[in-house]
Every structure is written in C-alpha cells, then in structure tokens.
Amino acid sequence: MNTITINGVEYTEREKSKSATYSIIKMMSVYLAMMSDLTIKQTKSLKGANPDVNIIWEFELIQQKKSNLQRSQRDWVIREFNKRFKAI
C-alpha cells in the first residue's frame, strides 16, 4: 500500500470495498437526478465537488490554513481525502 506524509502525519490508502447496497443507492440517486432534470455535472456542482482539484495537495494546504478554495470545496476535499486515506 502507498503511504504519504502530510504535515508529519502518515496516511495510507483505504481498501476499496463497495457493497451491492452502495451500488443500488448510487444508481437510484442517478435516476432521481435524471428525473428532476438535473445533469450529473449539476448534481456534483451542488455538492461543491471539484474533480480538477489535487486532493492530496489541497488537503495539505487546508491543514496549513493556506488553501484558497471556497468553504464548500474545502469540505469536499477533506471528505474525499478521508474516504481514500486513513492515518497510520
């Protein structure tokens, strides 16, 4: 497993295990988004998601209080980082 160090704390990637329930919920959310005339891109933008952001780099900047992202984007970066990595 890959490990990274951010501000003196080591992190390792979490194992990826998605259950069948997760897949069903994901498909249902896509269906509901289509039914409400929202595209997937619009749905992601409502959540503050920004797929062009380097999560590791921005997480480090957030920890150092040097990030220039909006609050919703910072929250998204932290949430995504914690989904993908765990502290050792």
C-alpha positions, 0 to 999 in steps of 0.5 A, spaced: 500 500 500 502 507 498 503 511 504 504 519 504 506 524 509 502 530 510 504 535 515 508 529 519 502 525 519 502 518 515 496 516 511 495 510 507 490 508 502 483 505 504 481 498 501 476 499 496 470 495 498 463 497 495 457 493 497 451 491 492 447 496 497 452 502 495 451 500 488 443 500 488 443 507 492 448 510 487 444 508 481 437 510 484 440 517 486 442 517 478 435 516 476 432 521 481 437 526 478 435 524 471 428 525 473 428 532 476 432 534 470 438 535 473 445 533 469 450 529 473 455 535 472 449 539 476 448 534 481 456 534 483 456 542 482 451 542 488 455 538 492 461 543 491 465 537 488 471 539 484 474 533 480 480 538 477 482 539 484 489 535 487 486 532 493 492 530 496 495 537 495 489 541 497 488 537 503 495 539 505 494 546 504 487 546 508 491 543 514 496 549 513 490 554 513 493 556 506 488 553 501 484 558 497 478 554 495 471 556 497 468 553 504 464 548 500 470 545 496 474 545 502 469 540 505 469 536 499 476 535 499 477 533 506 471 528 505 474 525 499 481 525 502 478 521 508 474 516 504 481 514 500 486 515 506 486 513 513 492 515 518 497 510 520 
